[in-house]
Amino acid sequence: MIENEPSVSSAGLAGFVHEWPASRVVFGPGVISVAASEAARYGSRIAVIHDPTAQSAADRVTADAGGGVCARIGEVVQHVPVHAVGKAVATVRDARAEVLMCIGGGSATGLAKGVARDLELPLVAVPTTYAGSEMTSIWGLTEGGRKTTGRAATVRPRTVVYDPELTLDLPTAISVTSGINAIAHCVEALYAHGSSPLTRLAAAEGIRSMARALPSILERPRDVGARGFALRGAWLSGWSLEVSTTGLHHKLCHILGGLLDLPHSPLHTVLLPYTVAHIAPATVAETRTVLESLGITGPVTDAGGLIWDHHRLLGAPTSLAGIGMREADVDPAIAEASAILADRALPPRPAGPSDLRDLIRAAFNGDRPAAC
Ligand SMILES: NC(=O)c1ccc[n+]([C@@H]2O[C@H](COP(=O)([O-])OP(=O)(O)OC[C@H]3O[C@@H](n4cnc5c(N)ncnc54)[C@H](O)[C@@H]3O)[C@@H](O)[C@H]2O)c1
């Protein structure tokens, strides 16, 4: 049952703390041409960590740096295994690098953050997906099936170079799930306890940008304008994630991702309609903003189902079974999520063991979330 929307006077009582993170953003088609000089602002010996698909961008930076690139690491693994960070730290230390650059998706950024954290080196990020990690001080490491995350200002990239031309070959299926991953950051920033008015504006605009971009990318994957809009949404989503706190949605993604090694952005994509359906009764105004920003017309009571419909239109995965979870994984996943989350009373709407069981079971099956 949906409660009434808060009145102006009660909404006006909401307090917040807004801390402005310092990062320099260079945005536009072709700006890979300034990536080397951006890195040179922080040091003359550059170590480049790049996704295998970003080979030519790394070659371009190496040529532009005129001998300044002292190490290149072209192998990255999802979820940042601890052993991969140890290996990369040794390479970067031996090369006596003064600045790090990462070119790639969240996996390349994550590996570079792991190195930046250990060696306390400045980082310049050149993202090629919509993950948003490049704007945050959040690091994550995986060991023995458990993902550990934390925040440290030292890992937040000093400069972020957003060049839509680097994303033209991002496959459409990954573009959609990565874009929905960005939308999920914005949705949680809207809900987050203590979100500032500015965070809410950025988060809503991030959803709008991505929602406008994705259908165009499906029609014309190499349209630089559409790619630019998506990357703009990714920037706003990463910023929103950085200045807010995460809730049920992200925590469930981390638990299931760590336990079952499910792919990051498809997992966010599948879970979002279900976590929205759970939280909507406690966040009527924010959920209305989510629907409006997505361009969806319909009642807040059916928000989860409407978002699920929207994902189907985009050809996105809609069930955990469809992204690699097995029937035998369902009960252990419910047990793990309940053990970690059931006593946490996460705002804005706590999820007890029966909520978590219903949510994970429905997401496994891919049932359209029920209206509340
Ligand atoms: N710390 C944070 O704030 C934060 C935020 C979001 C995500 N993450 C982390 O990021 C990781 C996921 O990042 P992701 O979703 O970007 O996945 P990813 O970096 O693993 O990339 C997904 C796939 O896309 C390919 N790819 C990347 N860019 C491409 C391009 N331009 N063209 C063609 N192919 C390309 C990669 O080779 C890979 O196969 C996870 O480990 C997640 O935890 C961290």
The ligand as an SDF file (V2000), in Angstrom:
LIG
                    3D

 44 48  0  0  0  0  0  0  0  0999 V2000
   34.1730    1.4590   -7.4880 N   0  0  0  0  0  0  0  0  0  0  0  0
   33.1230    1.9490   -8.1110 C   0  0  0  0  0  0  0  0  0  0  0  0
   32.6930    3.0670   -7.8470 O   0  0  0  0  0  0  0  0  0  0  0  0
   32.4600    1.1040   -9.1650 C   0  0  0  0  0  0  0  0  0  0  0  0
   31.3250    1.5770   -9.8480 C   0  0  0  0  0  0  0  0  0  0  0  0
   30.7850    0.7780  -10.8600 C   0  0  0  0  0  0  0  0  0  0  0  0
   31.3780   -0.4460  -11.1950 C   0  0  0  0  0  0  0  0  0  0  0  0
   32.4750   -0.8670  -10.4930 N   0  0  0  0  0  0  0  0  0  0  0  0
   33.1290   -2.1470  -10.8190 C   0  0  0  0  0  0  0  0  0  0  0  0
   33.3920   -2.1740  -12.2240 O   0  0  0  0  0  0  0  0  0  0  0  0
   33.3390   -3.5060  -12.6990 C   0  0  0  0  0  0  0  0  0  0  0  0
   32.3720   -3.6070  -13.8620 C   0  0  0  0  0  0  0  0  0  0  0  0
   32.6680   -2.6230  -14.8310 O   0  0  0  0  0  0  0  0  0  0  0  0
   32.0070   -2.6820  -16.2690 P   0  0  0  0  0  0  0  0  0  0  0  0
   30.5750   -3.0080  -16.1430 O   0  0  0  0  0  0  0  0  0  0  0  0
   32.4370   -1.4690  -16.9910 O   0  0  0  0  0  0  0  0  0  0  0  0
   32.6570   -3.9970  -16.9150 O   0  0  0  0  0  0  0  0  0  0  0  0
   34.0820   -4.3030  -17.5800 P   0  0  0  0  0  0  0  0  0  0  0  0
   35.0660   -3.2460  -17.3450 O   0  0  0  0  0  0  0  0  0  0  0  0
   34.4290   -5.6850  -17.1180 O   0  0  0  0  0  0  0  0  0  0  0  0
   33.7210   -4.2970  -19.1400 O   0  0  0  0  0  0  0  0  0  0  0  0
   32.7100   -5.1740  -19.6230 C   0  0  0  0  0  0  0  0  0  0  0  0
   33.1080   -5.7390  -20.9790 C   0  0  0  0  0  0  0  0  0  0  0  0
   33.1040   -4.6830  -21.9400 O   0  0  0  0  0  0  0  0  0  0  0  0
   34.3230   -4.6960  -22.6780 C   0  0  0  0  0  0  0  0  0  0  0  0
   34.5580   -3.3010  -23.0650 N   0  0  0  0  0  0  0  0  0  0  0  0
   34.8060   -2.2640  -22.2580 C   0  0  0  0  0  0  0  0  0  0  0  0
   34.8710   -1.1160  -22.9690 N   0  0  0  0  0  0  0  0  0  0  0  0
   34.6660   -1.4490  -24.2470 C   0  0  0  0  0  0  0  0  0  0  0  0
   34.5910   -0.6890  -25.4610 C   0  0  0  0  0  0  0  0  0  0  0  0
   34.6630    0.6360  -25.4630 N   0  0  0  0  0  0  0  0  0  0  0  0
   34.3690   -1.3410  -26.6160 N   0  0  0  0  0  0  0  0  0  0  0  0
   34.2070   -2.7160  -26.6300 C   0  0  0  0  0  0  0  0  0  0  0  0
   34.2490   -3.4770  -25.5090 N   0  0  0  0  0  0  0  0  0  0  0  0
   34.4700   -2.8500  -24.3360 C   0  0  0  0  0  0  0  0  0  0  0  0
   35.3440   -5.3030  -21.7400 C   0  0  0  0  0  0  0  0  0  0  0  0
   36.4260   -5.8790  -22.4540 O   0  0  0  0  0  0  0  0  0  0  0  0
   34.5100   -6.3390  -21.0140 C   0  0  0  0  0  0  0  0  0  0  0  0
   34.4530   -7.5320  -21.7710 O   0  0  0  0  0  0  0  0  0  0  0  0
   32.8970   -4.3710  -11.5270 C   0  0  0  0  0  0  0  0  0  0  0  0
   34.0370   -4.9730  -10.9370 O   0  0  0  0  0  0  0  0  0  0  0  0
   32.2750   -3.3660  -10.5690 C   0  0  0  0  0  0  0  0  0  0  0  0
   32.3070   -3.7730   -9.2370 O   0  0  0  0  0  0  0  0  0  0  0  0
   33.0280   -0.1130   -9.5070 C   0  0  0  0  0  0  0  0  0  0  0  0
  1  2  1  0
  2  3  2  0
  2  4  1  0
  4  5  1  0
  4 44  2  0
  5  6  2  0
  6  7  1  0
  7  8  2  0
  8  9  1  0
  8 44  1  0
  9 10  1  0
  9 42  1  0
 10 11  1  0
 11 12  1  0
 11 40  1  0
 12 13  1  0
 13 14  1  0
 14 15  2  0
 14 16  1  0
 14 17  1  0
 17 18  1  0
 18 19  2  0
 18 20  1  0
 18 21  1  0
 21 22  1  0
 22 23  1  0
 23 24  1  0
 23 38  1  0
 24 25  1  0
 25 26  1  0
 25 36  1  0
 26 27  1  0
 26 35  1  0
 27 28  2  0
 28 29  1  0
 29 30  1  0
 29 35  2  0
 30 31  1  0
 30 32  2  0
 32 33  1  0
 33 34  2  0
 34 35  1  0
 36 37  1  0
 36 38  1  0
 38 39  1  0
 40 41  1  0
 40 42  1  0
 42 43  1  0
M  CHG  2   8   1  16  -1
M  END
$$$$
